[in-house]
C-alpha cells in the first residue's frame, strides 16, 4: 500500500497515460482521450503524451479455426478509423459472404458472424500464432496497419496476457443433471443476448496467466492510470484478475481514476447490470466505485466520476475515501468524451494535492 501523502499531484506534463480497457465503452473513451490530447484540451497533458492501452483478452474465442479477440480488435479498429460506427464492433462497409456460405454448409456456430473484411484480421492473427508468435507480438504487427497511420507512436495496444483466458457464464438449464450449464461469454452475449440471469461468471485460465509484456511497467511507470467506463466484471475485472496487475495498480505512484459505466441505475450499453448481479455487486454508480474501492482503504482508486444523474451518490463515495464528482458521462461525441477525460484528470490532480 503506497503512502498516499507521497503521491504527486497530476504533473504539468502528463506524458504516460495507461488505460485498462474493454471493447466498445473503452474504445469510445479512448477516442475522446486521444482527441483531447491532440486538441490540447486536457489539463496538464503533454501534446506528445503516449497512451498505453491494456486490453481485456478474456472475451477471446476460437471460431471456425480462427482466433478472434473482440476487445483488442474493437480498440484497434476504433482508433484506426475502421470500426462500424452503427454496430460499435467489426469493420465498416462489411460484407458477409463467408458467414452465409458457412451457414449454407450447416457449420456451427451460426450465431457468431465473421465479416469478410474482419476474417482477414483473424487469419493473420491465427497464422502468426501458429507460427509461434505470442499474442502481444501479433497485436503489435496488426497495429502497424491500424494505429501507426493515424496515431503514430502515441498509442500502444497491449493484450493483458499472452496466455489463453476465457470467460464463461453459468446459466440455469432444467434439462441438465446439475440444473445449470456453462456457455462461453460470447454465446451468452450474442446468441442469448444476456437475456437470462447469469448465475456465476467463470474465468478459465485467469489465475494461472501472466501479465503480457509491458503491462506491469505500463502501470507502475505511468503518470496517470484510468479505468474507463468498461464492464467492471468481464472487462476491467478480468484485467485486474491477471496475477500482479491488481497489485501494480494499488502500488503505482500515479493517480488512479475511474469513470462509472452505470448511469442512472443501469448500464448505458452492454451487460454490466447482469454481470454485477452475478457477483453480488450493487448495480449503481456508487456500487461500482465501492467495488473498486479507495486506495486509502486498500482498494484501487483515488478518484471516481459519476454522472450528473447520480449526484446523490457523491457523499457516500467521499465518505468511503474516494474523491468524487458528478459530471456528464454520456459519450455523445469526441468533445464530450474529452471533457470526461479532462474532468477525471482534474479530479485526481486536486485530490492528490
Secondary structure, 3 states (H helix, E strand, C coil): CCCHHHCCCCCCCEEEEEEEECCHHHHHHHHHHHHHHHHCCCCCEEEEEEEEEEECCCCCEEECCEEECHHHHHHHHHHCCCECCCCCCCECCCCCHHHHHHHHCCCCCCCCCCCHHHHHHHHHHHHHHHCCCCHHHHHHHHHHHHCHHHHCCCEEEEECCCCCCEEEEEEECCCCCCCEEEEEHHHHHHHCCCCCCCCEEEEECCCCCCCCCCHHHHHHCCCEEEECCCCCCCCHHHHHHCCCHHHHHHHCCCEEEEECCEECCEECCCCHHHHHHHHCCCCCHHHHHHHHCEHHHCCCECEEEEEHHHHHHHHHHHHCCCEEEEECCCCCCHHHHHHHHHHHHHHHHHHHC
